[in-house]
């Protein structure tokens, strides 16, 4: 295990990309399970889905009207309707009982299968039905317009042909996907399951929200915001609680955390603080401490907890400052969780915006400044959300983006164009 304590020697610092790649290389896509289709929203389909049926299953009517043979009505006009004998009414959901002989028609509802020899449907408003309907059951109907073969007929398999590949593995299930699966008669779908993410805090000074305030103690806000961030991605947060700075407490919490797919620990990463976690981790796995060339969120830990000789659970240790914790979550935990879920787009959208104030970079790290982005007629503007210290959580509350000042630039000034990572889903 290599740990560096040389302050700002950049050769010891990892770039954000290197740190992220290193984490993602250790993380695989989870296994697939069968889900009821309405529980699968946002999940990734595991394998290609072919339709077992034609949709629509039969040629059917696109209108309420009369099923006819187009050859019978070729001479029809408003003045001289063609009179046809009415055989039956075919409601949606019923099959036709009669075959159309020349000179006959069947009354038909939208979606109902068309009778044999029918190749067109004439809507009610182009027939004489209204005028004669007062006289009770009609024996015949006057057709007032000619039709081409295929008029108002939806052909079998027009939407989906039996055997068609309808969805490919990797497709993210939307509300529309759920509808298509249902239309094929599928009640369940195989999709990559949601990761269970254990969330653990360390520190004697921490109180759980809801406890009485106490001298020298602070409320643990990180766990709550990490729980919310995990939920927002569609994963399942499992709150393990606060490990006190005693070996036994840390050991208990870590063994509980092993029953999950990923562990995110908060605090216990800054220089003086991590010895306890490090010692317990080295019994159960290995942990590396990195300095990442970014502000906020320089300290980061990554490792694996070994459950047994075969299986291990990845652990990402986030820095303790609330803002650092959220920015590091964005850069490292979010892509890891998305990868586990089988998603391939790990990046949030970025935009270019005109900066309205300045971002100072005083030690050659990549700065992620919390900004409020607004859309104007000329494009986007960004303004920082006040005090940018990493312990000021309110700077994050109003932000809808993170503006980047690259490593090699000493500042970004008003009027400069900045790249902004947009945070709103």
DRENDOFI-258535 format. One record per residue (C-alpha): x negated, y negated, z; residue in one letter. Coordinates in steps of 0.05 Angstrom, whole numbers, padded with zeros to 5 digits, always signed. Layout:
<nodes>
XYZa/...
</nodes>
This chain:
<nodes>
+00000+00000+00000x/-00030-00066-00021x/-00012-00130+00014x/-00044-00196+00000x/-00052-00253+00048x/-00091-00303+00007x/-00041-00359+00003x/-00036-00386-00068x/-00084-00343-00108x/-00043-00334-00170x/-00078-00271-00192x/-00045-00238-00133x/+00023-00264-00154x/+00070-00226-00199x/+00111-00261-00251x/+00187-00255-00244x/+00188-00211-00307x/+00134-00164-00281x/+00169-00156-00214x/+00236-00144-00247x/+00207-00094-00297x/+00172-00057-00241x/+00238-00050-00203x/+00279-00031-00264x/+00229+00023-00284x/+00243+00057-00218x/+00318+00055-00226x/+00361+00101-00269x/+00433+00102-00292x/+00479+00138-00243x/+00520+00200-00260x/+00588+00199-00294x/+00653+00218-00260x/+00726+00224-00280x/+00766+00163-00263x/+00841+00148-00271x/+00841+00099-00329x/+00870+00042-00287x/+00814+00050-00236x/+00760+00046-00289x/+00762-00029-00305x/+00692-00056-00313x/+00659+00012-00314x/+00618+00039-00372x/+00645+00096-00414x/+00598+00156-00409x/+00608+00190-00476x/+00639+00178-00544x/+00715+00186-00543x/+00751+00216-00602x/+00827+00213-00609x/+00865+00278-00604x/+00925+00247-00639x/+00947+00201-00695x/+00971+00132-00674x/+01025+00121-00695x/+01040+00196-00694x/+01090+00191-00752x/+01108+00142-00808x/+01156+00095-00773x/+01198+00032-00782x/+01168-00037-00771x/+01238-00068-00767x/+01309-00058-00742x/+01346-00045-00807x/+01362+00008-00858x/+01317+00064-00883x/+01324+00069-00958x/+01293+00098-01021x/+01262+00037-01056x/+01283+00065-01124x/+01356+00059-01102x/+01353-00016-01087x/+01310-00042-01145x/+01369-00082-01174x/+01395-00110-01108x/+01410-00185-01103x/+01449-00228-01054x/+01507-00235-01104x/+01507-00161-01123x/+01487-00118-01064x/+01473-00044-01076x/+01522-00003-01035x/+01493+00058-01000x/+01526+00112-00957x/+01505+00110-00883x/+01482+00178-00858x/+01463+00166-00785x/+01430+00118-00735x/+01359+00135-00715x/+01340+00103-00647x/+01267+00095-00627x/+01243+00159-00593x/+01289+00204-00635x/+01274+00243-00697x/+01316+00234-00761x/+01367+00290-00770x/+01385+00277-00843x/+01344+00274-00907x/+01357+00213-00952x/+01392+00235-01016x/+01395+00185-01073x/+01449+00133-01056x/+01444+00141-00980x/+01412+00101-00923x/+01401+00111-00848x/+01407+00057-00796x/+01340+00054-00760x/+01307+00019-00701x/+01236-00009-00696x/+01186+00046-00681x/+01233+00103-00700x/+01205+00156-00748x/+01231+00147-00819x/+01272+00202-00852x/+01245+00245-00908x/+01245+00211-00977x/+01250+00142-00944x/+01195+00094-00968x/+01223+00026-00947x/+01262-00007-00891x/+01309-00066-00905x/+01319-00112-00844x/+01391-00122-00820x/+01392-00195-00842x/+01382-00174-00915x/+01443-00129-00913x/+01519-00138-00908x/+01521-00109-00838x/+01542-00174-00803x/+01602-00186-00847x/+01630-00116-00840x/+01611-00097-00770x/+01678-00122-00742x/+01713-00064-00776x/+01683-00013-00728x/+01637+00045-00753x/+01610+00028-00822x/+01612+00082-00875x/+01569+00043-00924x/+01521-00015-00925x/+01505-00067-00978x/+01430-00079-00990x/+01416-00149-01016x/+01342-00148-01033x/+01297-00100-01072x/+01237-00068-01036x/+01170-00040-01056x/+01148+00029-01033x/+01118+00018-00963x/+01158-00044-00945x/+01165-00049-00869x/+01138+00022-00860x/+01080+00033-00812x/+01041+00093-00836x/+01020+00151-00791x/+00949+00143-00763x/+00945+00070-00785x/+00917+00047-00718x/+00878+00110-00700x/+00870+00174-00741x/+00865+00240-00704x/+00791+00257-00695x/+00769+00184-00702x/+00713+00162-00656x/+00750+00106-00621x/+00700+00085-00566x/+00626+00098-00559x/+00587+00113-00496x/+00562+00048-00466x/+00627+00010-00479x/+00649-00031-00419x/+00721-00017-00402x/+00767-00077-00408x/+00842-00084-00399x/+00849-00072-00474x/+00807-00009-00469x/+00853+00018-00414x/+00911+00007-00462x/+00877+00044-00519x/+00860+00103-00474x/+00933+00105-00451x/+00958+00102-00523x/+00917+00165-00537x/+00951+00199-00479x/+00890+00198-00434x/+00903+00191-00359x/+00829+00196-00340x/+00763+00175-00370x/+00691+00195-00356x/+00652+00134-00336x/+00588+00117-00298x/+00607+00112-00225x/+00598+00050-00182x/+00535+00048-00141x/+00541+00047-00065x/+00494-00008-00041x/+00473-00008+00032x/+00461-00077+00062x/+00416-00083+00122x/+00391-00142+00162x/+00332-00143+00210x/+00318-00191+00266x/+00329-00200+00340x/+00352-00272+00329x/+00412-00252+00287x/+00484-00255+00309x/+00542-00224+00271x/+00594-00276+00248x/+00651-00276+00299x/+00604-00267+00359x/+00596-00324+00409x/+00542-00374+00390x/+00481-00366+00435x/+00419-00407+00449x/+00362-00389+00402x/+00405-00344+00358x/+00430-00355+00287x/+00488-00324+00249x/+00469-00273+00197x/+00496-00305+00134x/+00453-00265+00085x/+00489-00199+00095x/+00556-00231+00081x/+00534-00266+00018x/+00499-00203-00007x/+00562-00162+00007x/+00601-00212-00035x/+00549-00212-00091x/+00550-00135-00094x/+00627-00135-00096x/+00627-00187-00151x/+00586-00140-00195x/+00637-00085-00184x/+00592-00043-00140x/+00610-00017-00071x/+00577-00053-00012x/+00564-00013+00051x/+00545-00057+00109x/+00497-00021+00155x/+00489-00079+00204x/+00430-00112+00239x/+00368-00073+00258x/+00336-00100+00321x/+00261-00106+00322x/+00250-00038+00354x/+00226+00022+00316x/+00285+00065+00337x/+00336+00015+00314x/+00303+00006+00246x/+00297+00082+00239x/+00371+00093+00254x/+00393+00041+00204x/+00347+00066+00149x/+00372+00138+00156x/+00443+00112+00151x/+00423+00072+00089x/+00396+00134+00055x/+00467+00157+00041x/+00473+00107-00015x/+00445+00091-00084x/+00407+00027-00068x/+00387-00008-00004x/+00382-00084+00000x/+00349-00109+00063x/+00349-00181+00082x/+00293-00214+00123x/+00237-00174+00150x/+00197-00194+00089x/+00160-00256+00109x/+00088-00247+00133x/+00096-00242+00209x/+00162-00206+00207x/+00153-00144+00166x/+00106-00100+00206x/+00163-00062+00240x/+00200-00047+00175x/+00134-00031+00141x/+00115+00019+00195x/+00183+00054+00194x/+00184+00053+00118x/+00116+00086+00114x/+00144+00145+00154x/+00202+00151+00104x/+00177+00125+00039x/+00132+00071+00013x/+00141-00003+00010x/+00103-00055-00029x/+00101-00128-00011x/+00096-00176-00068x/+00086-00249-00077x/+00127-00270-00137x/+00108-00333-00174x/+00175-00366-00162x/+00207-00419-00116x/+00248-00405-00077x/+00240-00331-00060x/+00165-00318-00064x/+00163-00258-00016x/+00195-00195-00042x/+00190-00122-00020x/+00205-00061-00062x/+00199+00012-00048x/+00234+00078-00041x/+00263+00114+00019x/+00251+00188+00013x/+00312+00228+00032x/+00275+00293+00020x/+00221+00316-00027x/+00267+00310-00087x/+00311+00249-00077x/+00293+00179-00059x/+00333+00115-00054x/+00305+00049-00080x/+00300-00009-00030x/+00295-00082-00048x/+00274-00127+00010x/+00298-00199+00001x/+00268-00259+00036x/+00303-00285+00098x/+00319-00356+00077x/+00392-00357+00053x/+00378-00392-00013x/+00316-00350-00027x/+00358-00289-00013x/+00411-00309-00064x/+00361-00330-00117x/+00322-00265-00109x/+00388-00226-00111x/+00403-00259-00178x/+00334-00243-00207x/+00323-00173-00180x/+00383-00139-00148x/+00435-00160-00200x/+00397-00128-00259x/+00382-00066-00217x/+00456-00056-00199x/+00478-00068-00271x/+00427-00018-00297x/+00454+00035-00248x/+00524+00022-00275x/+00500+00036-00346x/+00504-00036-00369x/+00452-00059-00419x/+00461-00134-00415x/+00426-00152-00350x/+00420-00226-00363x/+00467-00282-00346x/+00480-00331-00402x/+00432-00391-00406x/+00445-00459-00435x/+00404-00520-00451x/+00422-00582-00411x/+00396-00654-00403x/+00368-00663-00333x/+00394-00725-00297x/+00343-00726-00240x/+00276-00693-00228x/+00250-00625-00208x/+00180-00624-00178x/+00135-00563-00184x/+00077-00573-00135x/+00044-00504-00136x/+00051-00474-00206x/+00108-00427-00190x/+00171-00421-00232x/+00222-00466-00198x/+00296-00446-00197x/+00331-00511-00179x/+00404-00509-00158x/+00442-00553-00205x/+00512-00575-00223x/+00523-00568-00298x/+00577-00610-00332x/+00599-00608-00404x/+00601-00675-00439x/+00616-00695-00511x/+00541-00690-00527x/+00529-00623-00494x/+00511-00604-00423x/+00481-00645-00366x/+00450-00618-00302x/+00439-00653-00236x/+00406-00621-00175x/+00450-00608-00114x/+00412-00651-00065x/+00360-00623-00017x/+00326-00562-00048x/+00294-00531+00014x/+00304-00456+00015x/+00340-00457+00082x/+00395-00504+00059x/+00451-00459+00038x/+00499-00515+00020x/+00454-00531-00039x/+00477-00465-00068x/+00551-00474-00054x/+00561-00531-00104x/+00513-00504-00156x/+00539-00470-00218x/+00470-00460-00248x/+00396-00451-00235x/+00353-00499-00276x/+00283-00474-00291x/+00219-00513-00286x/+00166-00467-00317x/+00102-00446-00280x/+00056-00490-00322x/+00096-00555-00318x/+00087-00602-00258x/+00156-00631-00263x/+00219-00640-00304x/+00241-00712-00307x/+00308-00747-00322x/+00325-00739-00396x/+00284-00675-00403x/+00318-00613-00432x/+00320-00555-00383x/+00341-00483-00390x/+00396-00467-00340x/+00419-00398-00318x/+00494-00402-00310x/+00519-00370-00246x/+00594-00368-00255x/+00623-00303-00280x/
</nodes>
